[in-house]
Amino acid sequence: MKNFLSVDDISNINELVQKALAFKTDPLSDKGQGSGKRIGLLFLNPSMRTRLSTQIAASNLGMESIVFNVGQDGWSLEFDDEAIMSGTTVEHVKEAAPILGKYFDVLGVRTFPGLKDREADYSEFFIKQFVKYSGIPIISLESATLHPLQSLTDIITITETFQEKRRPKIVLTWAPHVKALPQCVANSFAQWVNAWGEADFVITHPEGYELDKKFTGNAAISYDQDYALKEADFVYVKNWSSYTNYGTVLSTDTRWMLNNEKLATTNNAKVMHCLPVRRNVELSGEILDGANSIVTQQAGNRVWAAQAVLSEILNG
């Protein structure tokens, strides 16, 4: 594996999942693999789980990790190749990225969409600049449109949880939120479930919240949440802003919040969320505190997803 930016960088999802689960069983089994290697974790927006889980994963492989928060720990970066830097940016990625390539063996980068210009966000310009200029493998710690480490984690969690000899029904449901959020997690989850190909997949949301079809693929789309939830084995709860009317909040309908009454129509579904979650806005407290919630298990698996990816990068 050269870079890890999306599911397209994976040759076999199930093999990577099994590698992650093997690390979960024996975290230090490849402790020497990263000996003498260093990973830089570059954050253009905040993180908790992604940062900590990747640091732990690197440590488990014997790697040193260094975290750098752009704009807080150092200069603000310019990305435009033709920029005249007479404004607030101080250092250009053309100089910064190659230097990071000298300091590190692998670079993890977390960017974030502006939610104003869809074409700009969906070009993935910022993370591509690091790929272009750093000269070392790049791992996406979340980009403007995708969150592949989270999605690998999600497939790992579903795989270890679902033991029946049939295809699970997985429902991705939109949830209300107090502000506009990107489509990254929803896009990425849809992309990975479709590429995995081992589940019946339904996406449910209010009209106007349709995601980019290049990510949703052949998933069934329903505007009726109650109908979509019937006989579900897994319910993934996530808010996202409009893709078509880009970055806008079209609905704050509280009836879309998942609760135990809605869950009763499912196949005793396990409930997932990438976290952080706004209790009793996106997801009811009764579910988060109940037996159907696997959000803590899911978040814990972030370590093993990151470790599996790092191991593959080091092998490459």
N, C-alpha and C positions, 0 to 999 in steps of 0.2 A: 504494500500500500504506500503510495507516494504522498498523497494528501488525504484528509478526511473532511470533506465539505458537504457531502450529501450521500444518500444511499447509492448513488451511481459510482462511488468509490469502493463499494463492497462487491466482492466476487461471489460470496455465499453468505447470506444473512444467518442461516441456521448454524453454520460452522462458527461464525463470530459469536453468536449467542451462547453456544456450548463452551466456547473458550472463556467467555465472561463468567459463566456459571462454574467452570472449573476453578477460576481464580477466587470465586466466592467461597468455594470449599477449602481452598488452600491459597490464601492471599500471597504468600511469600515463595511460591513454588518456582518463580523465575526471578528471584531477588537480584541475581547477578546480571540480568540481561541489560539493565540500564546503567551499570557501573561505569563511572567516568563520563556519563552523559548528562546534559543539562537541558531542561525545558523552560522556556519563558512563557509566562501567562500574561497576555496583554489585554487589558480591559478598557474599552472605550465607553462602557456603561457598567453599573454595579452588578455584583453577583454574590451569592452565598453558596448554594449547592454546587454550582458548576466550578467555582474556584476551589472550594475545599475538597470536593471529590476528586478533582484532577490532581491536586497536590498529593492527596493520599495515594492515588493510583500510581503516580510517579515514584513516590517513596517506596511503595511495595515492589517496584521493579528496580530499585536501587538508584534512581535518578535524583538529581538535585533540581528543585523547582524555585523559580524566582518570579514573584508577582509584580507587575508594573501597571499602575492605574494612570492612563494617559490623561493629561490635563490637571492631575493632582500631584503625581509624583514627578512629573517632568513637563516638557513643553507641549503645547497644543500642536497637533499635526495638520499639515496641509496635504490634500490628496490629488488635487487637480493638476495634471501634468503641465498645463500651460498657465498656471497661476502666477500672478504678480503679487508677491507676498508683502503687501503694504498694509495688511489688516491685522487681525488678532493672532493668526497662526504664526508660529515661530520656526518650525522645522518641517521639512518636506519628507514625505514617505520615501522618496527616492534616495535620500541620505539615511533616514532612520532605519528602514527595513534591511538594507545590506549590512548595516552595523549590527543589528540584532542577529542577522545570519552568521556573523562572526562570533557573537557571544554564546549562541545557543545551538543545540543540535536539532531541536524541534521547537516550533513556536505555536502556541495556542492563542487565537485572536477572537475577541468577543466584540461585535459591533451591534448596531441597533438602527432600525429604520427611522427616518424623519417623519413618516406618515403624512407627508405633504405632496411629494412628487413620486407617483407610483413607478414611473419609468426609471427614475434614478434609483429608487430602493430595490426594484426587482432586477436591476442590472448587476447587483452585488458588487458594485464598484470598489468599495472600501476593502473588503476581504481579498478581492482579486488583486488589488495593488500590492498586498503583502505576498501573495503567491508569486506575482510578477517580479518583485524586487528583492525578496529576502534570500532566495537561493537555498532554502531549507524546507523540510516538510511543514505544512500548515494544517493545524487542527481547528475546525470551527468550534468555538465555545458558544456559539449562537451568532447568526448573521442577520441581515435585514429581512430575509424571507424564510430561513430554515433554522432548525435546532437539532442537528443530527445526533448528538450525544444523548439528548433527551429521548429521541425517538428510538434509538437502539435500546436504551434503558426500558422503554415501554414494551418493546417486543420481548426483552428478557423477562420482564415481570409477568407478562401474559403467559409466556412459555412455561415458567416454573410454577405458575398458579393453576393453569388449566390442565387437568389430568384425564379428561374424558377423551374417548377415541372417536371424535367427530370434530367438525369445524366449529369453532366458537363464533357466536354472533357478537360483533364489536360495534358499538354505537359511539360516535363522536358527537357530542351535543354542545351547541352554543349555550352560553350562560350570560346573564346580565352583569354589567360592571359599571363602576362610577366614572370611568374615563376610557378614552380610546386606546386599545391595545393592538399590537401588530398581529399579523396572521401567521407568524413564524412557527409556533408550536403546532397549530392546526394543519398548516401546509405540510410540515415535516411528518407529522403522525400519519396523515393521509398518504403521503408519498411512500413511507416505509411499509404501512399495512398493505398497500397495493403491490409493492415490489415483493413483499413476503409471500403473498398469495395463498395463505392458509387460513383465511377467515372470511365469513360473510360480513361485509362492511357497509354500514349505513351512516350517513352524515345528516344531522337534523339541525335546523336553524330557522329563524324568521326569514321571510322574503327580504331580499336586499343584502343578505350576508353570504351569498355564494362565493366560494373560494375559486382561485384560478384552476381551470380544468386540467392544466398540466400536472397538478398535484392530486386532484380528486379522482382523476381517471374514470374508471367504470363503477365507482362507488354509488350506491343508491342514495339519492338525495330526497329528503322529506321535510316539508314545512310543518308537519304535524308531529310534535315531540312525543305525545302519548302513543301514537301509532308506532313510531320508530323504536320506542323503548320495549315494546312487547317481545318477550322471550330473549332479551339481551343477556349475554353472559358477562360482558364488560361494558361499562359506561365511562367514557372519557369526557370529563367536563372541562370546558375551556371557553373563555371569551375571546372574541376577535372583532376588530372594527371592520367596516365595509371595505371590500376590495374594489367593487365597481364604483361606488361613490367614495373614493379612496380616503381612508383614515377617519371617516365620520362615524358617529354613533347614531344609528337609525332607530334603535329600540332600547328601552330600559325596562321592558316588560318583566316584572318580578315573577310572573307565572312560569317562566322558563327555568327558575332555580330548581335544582333537583332536591327532592325530599323523600321521606320514606313512603309517602302515599304514591308517588310516581314510581318508586323503586319496586313496589309490590307487584307491578305488572311484568317485571323482568323475570329471568330465570335465576333469581337470587343473585343478581349481578354484582360483581366486584366493581367498586367505583375508584376511578383514577383521576388524578390532577397533577400537573407538573410542579405546582407550588411556586411562589407563595399564593395563597388563596384567601380571598376576603370572605370570612365566615358570614353566613346568612345574607350574602349578596349573590356570590357565584354559586355557593354550595352550602346547604343547610348544616348547622352544627350537629343536628341529630345523625346525619350521615357520617360526617367527619369523625364523630365520636363513637360510631357504631361498628358492628362486626363486618359490614360490607366494604368499608373503606380500606384500601391498601395503599394509600398515599405515602405512608411512612416506609413501607416495604419498597415501594417504587423509588422513593428518594434515596434510600439506602443503596439501591442497585446502581446508582449513578457512578459509584466507585468502580464497579466491575465492568461497566460499559467503557469508562475511560481507560481502565487498565488493559482491556482487550484491544482497544484501538491503539493505544501507545505501544503495546507489544507488537502489533502488526506493523506499525510505522518503523519501529526499531528493526524488525526483521527485514523490512524493505530497504 
